């Protein structure tokens, strides 16, 4: 029975520490969150476009090289 009580005590202590830490957090305002989300979405779109362009170029180069080697 003692290990169960020790586990329960540690769990309660942990949850109290989590609650205390969450009170220290400075949460962003809705406006800050919206602006950050827009920046991230734009960044992801730009990176996606760049990766798509690189994929297209490398696939054309690879097809050309393999076409010359085996054609």
C-alpha positions as CSV (number, residue, x, y, z in Angstrom):
1,X,0.0,0.0,0.0
2,X,2.9,2.3,0.7
3,X,4.1,2.5,-3.0
4,X,0.6,3.5,-4.1
5,X,0.6,6.4,-1.6
6,X,4.1,7.5,-2.6
7,X,3.0,7.5,-6.3
8,X,-0.1,9.5,-5.4
9,X,1.9,12.0,-3.4
10,X,4.4,12.5,-6.2
11,X,1.6,12.9,-8.7
12,X,-0.1,15.6,-6.6
13,X,3.2,17.4,-6.1
14,X,3.9,17.3,-9.8
15,X,0.4,18.7,-10.7
16,X,0.9,21.5,-8.2
17,X,4.2,22.4,-9.7
18,X,2.7,22.3,-13.2
19,X,-0.1,24.7,-12.0
20,X,2.4,27.1,-10.5
21,X,4.5,27.1,-13.7
22,X,1.4,27.8,-15.9
23,X,0.6,30.8,-13.7
24,X,4.0,32.2,-14.7
25,X,3.4,31.9,-18.4
26,X,2.7,35.1,-20.4
27,X,0.1,34.1,-22.8
28,X,-0.1,35.9,-26.2
29,X,-3.0,38.1,-27.0
30,X,-5.4,37.0,-29.8
31,X,-3.9,39.7,-32.1
32,X,-0.3,38.5,-31.5
33,X,-1.4,34.9,-32.1
34,X,-3.2,35.9,-35.3
35,X,-0.2,37.8,-36.7
36,X,2.2,34.9,-35.8
37,X,-0.1,32.4,-37.5
38,X,-0.3,34.5,-40.7
39,X,3.5,34.8,-40.8
40,X,3.9,31.0,-40.4
41,X,1.3,30.3,-43.1
42,X,3.1,32.6,-45.5
43,X,6.5,31.1,-44.7
44,X,5.2,27.6,-45.2
45,X,3.7,28.5,-48.6
46,X,6.9,30.2,-49.8
47,X,9.0,27.2,-48.7
48,X,6.5,24.8,-50.4
49,X,6.8,26.8,-53.6
50,X,10.7,26.8,-53.4
51,X,10.7,23.0,-52.8
52,X,8.3,22.5,-55.7
53,X,10.5,24.5,-58.0
54,X,13.7,22.6,-56.9
55,X,11.9,19.3,-57.4
56,X,10.8,20.3,-60.9
57,X,14.3,21.4,-61.9
58,X,16.1,18.4,-60.4
59,X,13.6,15.9,-62.0
60,X,14.1,17.6,-65.4
61,X,17.9,17.4,-65.0
62,X,17.7,13.8,-63.8
63,X,15.5,12.8,-66.7
64,X,17.9,14.5,-69.1
65,X,21.0,12.8,-67.7
66,X,19.4,9.4,-67.6
67,X,18.0,9.9,-71.1
68,X,21.5,10.6,-72.4
69,X,23.0,7.7,-70.5
70,X,20.5,5.1,-71.5
71,X,19.0,6.6,-74.7
